[in-house]
Amino acid sequence: MTRVSFYFNAVDKLDTARKLAAKAFQAGQRTLLYTGDASVAQNLDQTLWTRPPLAFLPHVRCGHPLAAETPVLIGTDPEAMPAHDVLINLEPEPPACFARFERLIELVGRDEADKARGRARWQFYKSRGYALDKVDLAGAGQ
């Protein structure tokens, strides 16, 4: 069963996603940064190229010819991945494909609207019997 983790109080969800994807990469896991929003995908792409300044996280978007060979993908197509290790959700709703992954990470920001959407996703997974764990990023020096 998919392990579901919620990271609450993220100051910058894209940077938090970048850090978590980098940890997964270092652990030899493939990651899908799940977003269908073109602007979010562009910002993620830029973030993965430039932060931290002297690092690079190998990534491409779903549909790219090198997607099957690249450890980090940006998009919504799990079929582009040969292994389904980590899914980091950046959408307001639970991804339909989340059960294919060993681990799902849900990011929740600090604003009330995002917290409400996060609570709804929490209830969604809980009502389906998933064990949930949470990490409070408040004061964590993200």
Backbone as CSV, one residue per row, in Angstrom:
resi,resn,N_x,N_y,N_z,CA_x,CA_y,CA_z,C_x,C_y,C_z
1,MET,0.842,-1.184,0.000,0.000,0.000,0.000,0.884,1.242,0.000
2,THR,0.477,2.238,-0.707,1.220,3.493,-0.817,1.378,4.154,0.549
3,ARG,2.586,4.586,0.837,2.847,5.345,2.061,2.540,6.809,1.760
4,VAL,1.657,7.428,2.545,1.225,8.804,2.305,1.781,9.708,3.398
5,SER,2.521,10.728,2.978,3.106,11.686,3.918,2.636,13.090,3.567
6,PHE,2.229,13.829,4.582,1.835,15.223,4.415,2.907,16.112,5.034
7,TYR,3.345,17.094,4.280,4.270,18.109,4.765,3.477,19.404,4.879
8,PHE,3.229,19.842,6.127,2.404,21.014,6.406,3.252,22.265,6.606
9,ASN,2.634,23.409,6.386,3.245,24.711,6.639,4.461,24.981,5.757
10,ALA,4.393,24.554,4.522,5.479,24.834,3.576,5.433,26.315,3.192
11,VAL,6.529,27.007,3.395,6.604,28.418,3.026,6.646,28.540,1.506
12,ASP,7.446,27.712,0.861,7.601,27.707,-0.593,7.435,26.258,-1.052
13,LYS,6.268,25.931,-1.569,5.972,24.545,-1.933,6.893,24.035,-3.040
14,LEU,7.254,24.881,-3.989,8.127,24.427,-5.069,9.528,24.124,-4.551
15,ASP,10.026,24.941,-3.653,11.350,24.674,-3.103,11.315,23.440,-2.200
16,THR,10.227,23.258,-1.473,10.079,22.052,-0.659,10.036,20.823,-1.557
17,ALA,9.309,20.915,-2.662,9.258,19.804,-3.623,10.643,19.517,-4.171
18,ARG,11.401,20.564,-4.481,12.763,20.397,-4.991,13.631,19.653,-3.975
19,LYS,13.567,20.061,-2.725,14.380,19.426,-1.686,14.006,17.957,-1.509
20,LEU,12.711,17.667,-1.523,12.263,16.279,-1.359,12.635,15.431,-2.569
21,ALA,12.543,16.009,-3.765,12.953,15.281,-4.971,14.453,15.014,-4.948
22,ALA,15.242,15.965,-4.445,16.691,15.770,-4.345,17.015,14.641,-3.368
23,LYS,16.295,14.571,-2.250,16.504,13.472,-1.294,16.169,12.124,-1.927
24,ALA,15.075,12.090,-2.657,14.688,10.845,-3.327,15.748,10.454,-4.359
25,PHE,16.238,11.423,-5.117,17.282,11.163,-6.115,18.527,10.595,-5.443
26,GLN,18.934,11.191,-4.342,20.110,10.716,-3.611,19.912,9.297,-3.090
27,ALA,18.659,8.924,-2.848,18.338,7.571,-2.374,18.129,6.595,-3.532
28,GLY,18.312,7.080,-4.761,18.159,6.219,-5.927,16.725,5.976,-6.349
29,GLN,15.831,6.861,-5.947,14.414,6.712,-6.279,14.025,7.667,-7.397
30,ARG,13.070,7.219,-8.209,12.507,8.057,-9.274,11.323,8.834,-8.707
31,THR,11.175,10.070,-9.173,10.158,10.960,-8.620,9.359,11.617,-9.737
32,LEU,8.052,11.678,-9.537,7.168,12.440,-10.411,6.662,13.642,-9.632
33,LEU,7.040,14.839,-10.091,6.516,16.078,-9.535,5.215,16.340,-10.275
34,TYR,4.106,16.038,-9.611,2.799,15.960,-10.262,2.133,17.327,-10.341
35,THR,2.055,17.864,-11.565,1.325,19.103,-11.815,0.888,19.148,-13.266
36,GLY,-0.319,19.617,-13.466,-0.836,19.836,-14.811,-0.837,21.313,-15.172
37,ASP,-0.408,22.151,-14.247,-0.383,23.591,-14.434,0.919,23.980,-15.147
38,ALA,0.811,24.553,-16.337,1.995,24.893,-17.141,2.902,25.887,-16.429
39,SER,2.325,26.824,-15.716,3.124,27.814,-14.993,3.904,27.167,-13.852
40,VAL,3.256,26.292,-13.104,3.935,25.574,-12.020,5.039,24.698,-12.595
41,ALA,4.755,24.004,-13.697,5.766,23.152,-14.331,6.974,23.978,-14.764
42,GLN,6.739,25.144,-15.354,7.832,26.023,-15.776,8.649,26.489,-14.573
43,ASN,7.974,26.884,-13.506,8.677,27.332,-12.298,9.480,26.197,-11.670
44,LEU,8.909,25.003,-11.658,9.638,23.834,-11.137,10.882,23.563,-11.976
45,ASP,10.710,23.584,-13.280,11.825,23.353,-14.188,12.949,24.342,-13.891
46,GLN,12.602,25.600,-13.768,13.592,26.647,-13.471,14.230,26.422,-12.105
47,THR,13.431,26.078,-11.117,13.936,25.833,-9.762,14.936,24.684,-9.751
48,LEU,14.634,23.619,-10.480,15.520,22.457,-10.494,16.835,22.750,-11.216
49,TRP,16.838,23.731,-12.088,18.071,24.129,-12.773,18.916,25.068,-11.936
50,THR,18.289,25.874,-11.097,19.016,26.984,-10.471,19.199,26.916,-8.964
51,ARG,18.511,26.046,-8.259,18.648,26.002,-6.798,19.091,24.640,-6.346
52,PRO,20.046,24.562,-5.470,20.966,25.635,-5.103,21.843,26.024,-6.279
53,PRO,22.508,27.168,-6.202,23.202,27.718,-7.373,24.210,26.784,-8.048
54,LEU,24.886,25.945,-7.332,25.910,25.092,-7.933,25.481,23.631,-8.027
55,ALA,24.190,23.380,-8.030,23.690,22.010,-8.104,22.717,21.884,-9.279
56,PHE,22.468,20.661,-9.654,21.505,20.387,-10.722,20.843,19.057,-10.412
57,LEU,19.548,19.006,-10.512,18.790,17.780,-10.322,18.312,17.334,-11.701
58,PRO,18.773,16.166,-12.196,18.393,15.729,-13.539,16.880,15.542,-13.650
59,HIS,16.283,16.251,-14.588,14.825,16.217,-14.731,14.433,16.573,-16.159
60,VAL,13.267,16.114,-16.546,12.618,16.511,-17.796,11.114,16.476,-17.549
61,ARG,10.381,16.948,-18.510,8.922,16.882,-18.409,8.422,15.568,-18.987
62,CYS,7.283,15.135,-18.511,6.642,13.940,-19.072,6.471,14.172,-20.575
63,GLY,6.689,13.153,-21.358,6.578,13.279,-22.803,7.897,13.560,-23.490
64,HIS,8.903,13.931,-22.739,10.236,14.178,-23.310,10.847,12.841,-23.734
65,PRO,11.615,12.813,-24.828,12.209,11.547,-25.283,13.089,10.848,-24.241
66,LEU,13.643,11.596,-23.292,14.505,10.996,-22.263,13.772,10.723,-20.947
67,ALA,12.469,10.826,-20.941,11.701,10.656,-19.697,11.961,9.311,-19.027
68,ALA,12.032,8.243,-19.785,12.229,6.911,-19.200,13.607,6.748,-18.561
69,GLU,14.550,7.608,-18.945,15.911,7.509,-18.433,16.232,8.553,-17.370
70,THR,15.303,9.440,-17.094,15.561,10.565,-16.204,14.905,10.321,-14.843
71,PRO,15.630,10.568,-13.753,15.116,10.232,-12.425,14.001,11.124,-11.888
72,VAL,13.874,12.343,-12.406,12.833,13.256,-11.923,12.036,13.755,-13.117
73,LEU,10.716,13.557,-13.051,9.830,14.025,-14.112,8.872,15.077,-13.569
74,ILE,8.489,15.989,-14.443,7.495,17.012,-14.117,6.306,16.791,-15.038
75,GLY,5.122,16.633,-14.467,3.921,16.450,-15.279,2.911,15.562,-14.596
76,THR,2.064,14.924,-15.405,0.969,14.121,-14.850,0.904,12.711,-15.415
77,ASP,1.945,12.277,-16.114,1.894,10.979,-16.787,2.782,9.938,-16.106
78,PRO,2.217,9.100,-15.242,3.034,8.077,-14.596,3.537,7.012,-15.561
79,GLU,2.907,6.894,-16.717,3.340,5.908,-17.710,4.718,6.244,-18.277
80,ALA,5.154,7.490,-18.115,6.461,7.905,-18.616,7.598,7.376,-17.759
81,MET,7.259,6.764,-16.624,8.275,6.310,-15.677,8.399,4.789,-15.689
82,PRO,9.622,4.276,-15.680,9.793,2.825,-15.599,9.588,2.292,-14.175
83,ALA,9.719,3.154,-13.173,9.503,2.751,-11.774,8.686,3.835,-11.096
84,HIS,7.803,3.431,-10.219,6.918,4.373,-9.536,7.300,4.451,-8.062
85,ASP,8.361,5.198,-7.781,8.857,5.287,-6.425,8.157,6.390,-5.626
86,VAL,8.332,7.647,-6.038,7.827,8.786,-5.267,6.983,9.692,-6.155
87,LEU,5.832,10.075,-5.641,4.947,11.036,-6.297,4.797,12.225,-5.356
88,ILE,5.178,13.404,-5.818,5.002,14.633,-5.040,3.878,15.413,-5.693
89,ASN,2.759,15.521,-4.989,1.571,16.155,-5.545,1.598,17.661,-5.343
90,LEU,1.483,18.394,-6.433,1.406,19.848,-6.387,0.050,20.348,-6.886
91,GLU,-0.891,19.450,-6.995,-2.251,19.786,-7.425,-3.167,19.872,-6.201
92,PRO,-4.297,20.567,-6.319,-5.210,20.686,-5.172,-6.011,19.416,-4.868
93,GLU,-6.067,18.489,-5.816,-6.827,17.246,-5.644,-5.877,16.052,-5.606
94,PRO,-6.304,14.934,-5.024,-5.475,13.732,-5.049,-5.288,13.232,-6.490
95,PRO,-4.073,12.873,-6.858,-3.850,12.351,-8.204,-4.516,10.981,-8.373
96,ALA,-5.143,10.753,-9.492,-5.820,9.476,-9.733,-4.835,8.307,-9.721
97,CYS,-3.577,8.565,-10.041,-2.579,7.508,-10.180,-1.773,7.251,-8.910
98,PHE,-2.109,7.881,-7.780,-1.242,7.825,-6.597,-0.981,6.413,-6.091
99,ALA,-1.943,5.488,-6.246,-1.785,4.132,-5.697,-0.715,3.320,-6.426
100,ARG,-0.255,3.780,-7.580,0.822,3.098,-8.305,2.182,3.296,-7.635
101,PHE,2.283,4.325,-6.806,3.565,4.728,-6.244,3.791,4.127,-4.858
102,GLU,5.055,3.900,-4.549,5.410,3.415,-3.219,5.158,4.489,-2.173
103,ARG,5.401,5.746,-2.558,5.233,6.849,-1.614,4.591,8.039,-2.306
104,LEU,3.645,8.643,-1.608,2.990,9.877,-2.051,3.309,10.954,-1.037
105,ILE,3.755,12.102,-1.529,4.009,13.246,-0.660,3.048,14.354,-1.046
106,GLU,2.305,14.810,-0.057,1.372,15.919,-0.225,1.964,17.142,0.459
107,LEU,2.015,18.255,-0.261,2.537,19.501,0.285,1.385,20.449,0.578
108,VAL,1.421,21.048,1.764,0.374,21.983,2.175,1.053,23.263,2.631
109,GLY,0.639,24.381,2.035,1.217,25.678,2.372,0.622,26.249,3.640
110,ARG,0.848,27.525,3.832,0.424,28.196,5.068,-0.887,28.965,4.941
111,ASP,-1.339,29.221,3.719,-2.568,30.008,3.603,-3.786,29.123,3.865
112,GLU,-4.847,29.740,4.333,-6.035,29.003,4.778,-6.686,28.183,3.664
113,ALA,-6.721,28.720,2.457,-7.336,27.972,1.354,-6.550,26.694,1.071
114,ASP,-5.226,26.774,1.091,-4.403,25.590,0.846,-4.528,24.601,2.005
115,LYS,-4.621,25.108,3.219,-4.814,24.218,4.377,-6.142,23.468,4.263
116,ALA,-7.189,24.159,3.822,-8.507,23.513,3.670,-8.435,22.407,2.614
117,ARG,-7.759,22.678,1.496,-7.599,21.644,0.459,-6.760,20.476,0.989
118,GLY,-5.747,20.789,1.798,-4.921,19.745,2.403,-5.728,18.868,3.350
119,ARG,-6.595,19.483,4.143,-7.455,18.700,5.052,-8.393,17.787,4.261
120,ALA,-8.905,18.290,3.147,-9.791,17.467,2.307,-9.033,16.274,1.733
121,ARG,-7.794,16.493,1.298,-6.989,15.375,0.785,-6.667,14.393,1.905
122,TRP,-6.360,14.892,3.084,-6.093,14.034,4.242,-7.288,13.110,4.483
123,GLN,-8.494,13.681,4.502,-9.709,12.889,4.720,-9.922,11.871,3.597
124,PHE,-9.613,12.257,2.374,-9.737,11.356,1.229,-8.901,10.103,1.459
125,TYR,-7.631,10.272,1.779,-6.747,9.116,1.975,-7.123,8.334,3.230
126,LYS,-7.445,9.050,4.286,-7.814,8.389,5.550,-9.066,7.528,5.371
127,SER,-10.051,8.032,4.639,-11.298,7.292,4.443,-11.092,6.032,3.605
128,ARG,-9.974,5.963,2.902,-9.656,4.789,2.086,-8.673,3.842,2.776
129,GLY,-8.391,4.130,4.037,-7.592,3.218,4.844,-6.085,3.384,4.753
130,TYR,-5.619,4.482,4.180,-4.172,4.706,4.093,-3.643,5.201,5.433
131,ALA,-2.512,4.672,5.841,-1.826,5.180,7.019,-1.177,6.500,6.622
132,LEU,-1.390,7.519,7.403,-0.891,8.849,7.076,0.147,9.288,8.097
133,ASP,1.204,9.905,7.605,2.126,10.533,8.537,2.280,11.993,8.142
134,LYS,2.689,12.795,9.111,2.771,14.229,8.855,4.079,14.798,9.380
135,VAL,4.519,15.810,8.669,5.712,16.557,9.030,5.306,18.022,9.050
136,ASP,5.517,18.677,10.205,5.200,20.100,10.319,6.465,20.890,10.021
137,LEU,6.451,21.648,8.947,7.618,22.405,8.523,7.724,23.764,9.208
138,ALA,6.736,24.125,10.024,6.777,25.409,10.723,8.026,25.453,11.605
139,GLY,8.827,26.463,11.401,10.029,26.618,12.205,11.145,25.662,11.832
140,ALA,10.986,24.933,10.723,12.008,23.936,10.331,13.122,24.572,9.507
141,GLY,13.073,25.868,9.275,14.115,26.523,8.484,14.164,26.022,7.063
142,GLN,12.993,25.717,6.540,12.843,25.165,5.196,13.881,25.718,4.281
